[in-house]
Amino acid sequence: MSERGQAGGAIHGALRRVVDVAPHEVRATLLACAYFFCSLSSWFVLRPIRDEMAVAAGVRNLPWMFAGTLLVTLVANALYSVLVARLPVRRFLVVTYQALVACLVGFWLAWRGPGEDALAVWTGRFFFAWTTMYAVFVTSLFWSVMADAFRSGQAKRLFGFIGVGGTLGSITGSALTAALTRVVGPTNLLLVSVVLLELAALLAVAFYAAAPRPEITDGDAVAPRREIGGSVWAGATHVARNPYLLGIAGFILLYNLGGTVLYFAQTEVVGAAYAGREARTEVLARVEFLVQLLTALTQAFLTGRIIRWLGLAVTLAIMPAISILGFAAIGTTAWGLVPALGAVLAFSVLRRAANFALTNPAMEALFTVVSREDKYKAKIFIETFVYRAADQVAAWGYAALAAIGLGIVGISWVTVPLSVAFLLLGLWLGHRHRVMAAREEQGRRDAPTDPGVADAPLPVAG
């Protein structure tokens, strides 16, 4: 055996201790981890800066800032859909990432001016809207590429481990912000994010080249490097017509309704407990560090096993169950059993860690059984526009409930039954995925033998 073969065997043997990976999947899996690392570290450098702006603006202004986010998301989604319809995947990935880099550089240049004048304030509000869109967009784009490269069985085995790369990136990004904020200032951290995003773009191209997938849709072999085509608005129309996609949209809607309520509660209690901008940024970065550390440990050792042992349906129900308990716990803070700050921050850490470690890989596996066009269009539409529409509904709903006199405690109790519906929908989606995956596998077995289709290589080339 050659030295390269021996090294590859050693790497495979090491990975097999934590994840069920086949030899031909090792290269693509490691590239995916590195790609996700850079994508999320780029975002998590920005997140505490974004969150501090929300605290500074105050809870009463958040509904308007979320409205701006929804508008920015709609525009970004339309522009992205044009690229998907007209360019091959590799090219639209490059164009998309360079457009995001250009926006970050633009914000950096805008903030180099002195003073806290009106222009700086409005730039900060637009930055909040843009980065809130950016957070879900870069993550959704990454998982679109993964869903296009891996089949359902591979996703269940590998997505949890691939998520470790993103979690380590999240930890790195949060740690960089916590360590460098006082040294270089928040504005110059944007350049750190730019460098990481450029690395993500390079790794996206490398992964796509290493992991071609011969997709079979409606009996026709689709060349993976050809443009996907279709309508610019196919993402929205397909979601409206397909009960499975509509169910995924509803799942994300309910997830984000709860997440936005929790975000508002966190903003309120942190704003009350910490007065200075640097102190708020630092404590929020430390919260992020705890979330990502807990997530990394779970992903590395438990995620794949939990999905395999419990199944996709039960895995999807875990985080909704935590939400039921968490909102109920916040509701009991009025009784003086636990402090509001501790309850909100502890719930935030547990809920988000469960999302990253369990719900997200399980949810991304749901898209492995849909068409290639839906992986890039419907998926992005659901995880950007629908996600941010839920922000808007939750933001104005929170404001309306607050206006009639409900505080954090009352609003938390209102959110409990929504979390119950969230849990039931997760169970249904897991069941539907199992049925669709079995149907897809049976169709693959029954397909006529053809060198270009039925005998095509495995989707991930080692």
C-alpha positions, -999 to 999 in steps of 0.1 A, spaced: 0 0 0 13 35 -9 21 61 18 -10 81 6 -32 50 10 -17 43 44 -24 79 55 -59 77 42 -65 44 60 -52 60 92 -75 90 89 -105 67 82 -97 46 112 -95 76 134 -128 90 121 -145 56 125 -141 60 163 -166 88 163 -187 86 131 -198 58 108 -180 70 77 -170 49 47 -135 52 31 -148 69 0 -166 95 21 -137 107 41 -124 134 18 -158 149 12 -167 147 49 -135 165 60 -139 192 33 -175 197 44 -164 201 80 -138 228 70 -163 245 48 -189 247 76 -162 258 101 -153 289 80 -190 297 72 -201 298 108 -170 313 122 -175 342 98 -211 346 111 -203 342 148 -177 369 146 -206 392 136 -233 379 159 -223 396 192 -219 428 173 -254 424 158 -269 414 192 -253 444 209 -270 467 184 -303 451 192 -298 457 229 -287 493 223 -318 499 201 -341 485 228 -370 460 226 -395 485 214 -375 491 182 -369 454 174 -402 449 155 -392 476 130 -357 461 127 -372 427 120 -394 443 94 -363 456 77 -348 421 79 -378 406 61 -375 431 33 -337 425 29 -344 388 30 -370 390 2 -347 410 -20 -317 387 -14 -339 356 -20 -350 369 -54 -315 378 -65 -302 344 -54 -330 326 -72 -321 344 -104 -285 331 -101 -297 295 -93 -320 295 -124 -293 308 -148 -259 296 -136 -244 262 -128 -240 254 -91 -203 260 -89 -206 295 -106 -236 307 -85 -218 296 -53 -188 318 -62 -210 348 -72 -231 345 -41 -202 344 -17 -184 373 -34 -216 394 -32 -217 388 6 -180 397 10 -187 430 -9 -215 439 15 -193 433 46 -165 454 31 -191 481 24 -202 481 61 -166 484 72 -160 514 50 -192 530 62 -183 527 98 -148 541 94 -162 577 97 -161 594 131 -190 600 154 -224 586 162 -244 607 137 -277 598 122 -260 580 92 -240 557 116 -272 549 135 -291 540 103 -261 520 90 -262 501 122 -299 493 118 -293 481 82 -264 461 94 -287 444 119 -312 436 91 -285 424 67 -266 402 93 -299 387 105 -306 377 69 -270 366 64 -271 343 94 -297 320 79 -286 325 43 -251 312 47 -262 283 68 -290 273 45 -267 276 14 -242 253 30 -268 227 38 -283 230 3 -249 219 -10 -248 190 15 -283 178 7 -273 178 -30 -242 158 -23 -254 132 2 -283 107 1 -307 102 30 -288 73 46 -255 92 44 -271 123 58 -283 104 89 -248 91 95 -227 121 86 -246 153 90 -242 154 128 -204 150 125 -202 176 97 -221 199 121 -191 197 144 -171 217 119 -197 245 121 -198 243 159 -161 246 162 -164 276 138 -190 291 160 -168 287 191 -139 302 172 -159 331 159 -174 339 194 -140 335 210 -124 359 185 -151 385 191 -148 382 229 -110 384 228 -105 411 201 -134 435 207 -114 456 232 -82 453 211 -93 462 176 -128 474 181 -161 460 167 -157 477 133 -124 460 124 -138 426 133 -158 428 100 -125 422 82 -119 391 102 -153 379 90 -144 387 54 -113 366 55 -132 336 69 -160 340 44 -135 340 15 -120 308 29 -156 293 30 -161 302 -7 -129 284 -17 -138 253 3 -173 253 -12 -158 250 -46 -134 223 -35 -162 203 -18 -184 206 -49 -156 193 -71 -148 164 -47 -184 154 -43 -203 153 -76 -238 138 -73 -256 121 -102 -291 130 -92 -321 111 -107 -353 131 -108 -385 119 -125 -365 92 -144 -340 117 -159 -303 119 -151 -295 155 -142 -259 167 -149 -247 181 -116 -227 209 -132 -255 222 -155 -277 251 -144 -307 240 -125 -331 262 -144 -368 267 -136 -387 297 -125 -373 324 -102 -403 319 -79 -403 281 -80 -391 280 -43 -423 297 -31 -447 280 -55 -433 245 -47 -436 251 -10 -473 262 -14 -482 230 -35 -462 203 -16 -475 192 18 -441 179 28 -423 212 20 -452 231 36 -448 210 67 -410 218 69 -419 255 65 -444 252 93 -418 235 115 -393 263 109 -420 289 114 -429 274 149 -392 270 158 -385 307 150 -416 320 167 -403 304 199 -367 315 192 -378 351 186 -397 353 218 -367 339 236 -344 364 218 -366 393 229 -366 380 265 -328 377 264 -325 412 250 -346 426 278 -330 409 307 -294 415 294 -302 451 288 -315 454 324 -285 436 339 -256 452 319 -253 489 311 -222 492 289 -218 482 252 -186 463 258 -200 444 288 -231 434 269 -210 422 239 -187 403 261 -214 384 281 -233 376 249 -201 362 234 -196 341 265 -232 327 261 -224 318 225 -192 301 236 -212 279 261 -238 270 234 -212 260 209 -191 240 234 -221 220 245 -231 215 208 -196 203 198 -195 177 225 -230 164 215 -223 164 178 -190 147 181 -202 118 203 -240 116 203 -258 131 173 -253 103 148 -261 77 174 -292 95 187 -306 98 151 -298 61 145 -312 49 178 -343 71 181 -350 78 145 -356 111 127 -391 117 142 -381 115 178 -349 135 172 -369 163 157 -392 163 188 -364 167 213 -359 205 209 -396 212 209 -399 193 242 -371 215 257 -390 245 245 -421 234 263 -401 230 295 -381 262 290 -409 286 284 -428 270 313 -397 276 335 -395 313 325 -432 315 333 -425 304 369 -399 332 375 -428 353 387 -430 330 417 -394 338 427 -381 303 424 -354 312 399 -340 346 387 -352 357 353 -317 363 339 -305 328 349 -337 311 335 -335 330 302 -298 325 296 -299 288 307 -329 281 285 -312 299 256 -280 278 259 -300 245 261 -324 253 233 -299 265 209 -274 237 217 -302 212 210 -310 229 178 -275 229 165 -266 194 177 -299 175 170 -327 194 153 -306 211 126 -289 179 112 -322 160 115 -340 188 97 -314 191 69 -318 153 63 -354 160 55 -343 177 23 -324 147 9 -356 132 -4 -368 163 -24 -359 172 -60 -326 190 -68 -344 222 -77 -361 222 -43 -328 217 -25 -316 250 -38 -348 270 -43 -375 258 -19 -350 251 8 -335 286 7 -369 302 5 -381 283 36 -349 289 56 -346 325 47 -379 342 39 -402 319 59 -377 320 88 -376 358 88 -413 361 82 -417 342 115 -394 368 131 -418 395 119 -449 377 132 -432 370 165 -418 405 168 -451 422 163 -469 396 183 -445 401 212 -451 439 209 -488 434 209 -488 412 239 -465 436 257 -489 465 248 -518 448 266 -497 443 297 -481 409 293 -444 407 304 -419 380 298 -437 356 321 -471 360 304 -457 358 269 -438 326 278 -470 309 289 -486 319 255 -457 303 237 -461 269 255 -490 256 234 -472 267 202 -443 245 213 -467 216 217 -477 220 180 -441 223 171 -434 189 187 -463 172 169 -452 185 135 -417 173 141 -430 138 146 -451 139 114 -422 151 93 -400 123 106 -426 98 96 -431 113 61 -393 114 55 -391 77 63 -419 69 38 -403 91 10 -368 77 16 -381 42 13 -399 50 -19 -368 67 -33 -346 37 -25 -372 13 -41 -373 35 -72 -335 33 -74 -335 -5 -72 -363 -7 -98 -346 17 -122 -335 1 -155 -298 -7 -158 -280 21 -176 -243 30 -173 -251 67 -170 -278 63 -144 -284 31 -126 -247 22 -124 -236 58 -116 -210 60 -88 -219 68 -52 -227 104 -48 -196 112 -27 -163 105 -44 -134 97 -21 
